[in-house]
Amino acid sequence: IAFQYHMYGSTIGSAVLETSADGTSWASLWSKSGDQGNQWLQATVYAGGGQTMLRYTCVPNEREE
């Protein structure tokens, strides 16, 4: 799986790519958190055999009030 991501700024949270064979149990393949610079970056991740589902989750940083 190849994709690009852009994570810039002091309020950037985290991003996670996970895989599953059945949709009930998920394993992390890739994750990043925090400022990664003001540029598009490339990621290439290999999933194991039998994995049929992917999910990509982004969680913003909580802002302090």
N, C-alpha and C positions, 0 to 999 in steps of 0.2 A: 504494500500500500504506500503510495507516494502522494504527498500533499504539501501545500505551502501554508504558512501561518505568519501572522503579524501580531506581536504582543509588545506594545509600547506605552509607556507612561507610568506614573507613580501609583495609579489606582488599578493597574492590571492585576487580575487574580490568577487563576490557574486554568489549564486546559488538559483534558485527559482523553486518550483514545483507549477503549476497552474492547475485548472480544469475548464471545460466548458461543457455545455449541447449542445451548437450549434456551437461552434467554432468562434463566434463573440464577446462574452463577457467572460472574464476570471477572475477567483477569485484565489487569492493566498492561498495555503494550507500550505506551508512550505517555509521558507527562512533562509539562513545563509549568513554571510559575514565575510571576514577577516580570519586570521589564527585561525584554530580550533585545532591545535596541530598535531604532526606527528604520526597520528594513524587513522585507519579506524573506523568510527563511524556508529552507526545504527540509522535509523529514521523510525518511524511508523506513518503514517498519515491516517486519515479517511476522505473519500470523501462522500458528501451527496448523497442521492438517485437522480437519474435522470442525474447525471454527467457521460457523456460518453467519454469525451476526457481528456487527460492529456498532459501537455508539461513541459519539464524540460529545463531550460535555465541557462547557465553559462555565466557570463560577467567578463572578466579579468579586473584587475586594470589597469588604464592608467599609464604607466611609465613616469616619468618626465625625460625630456632630458636635 
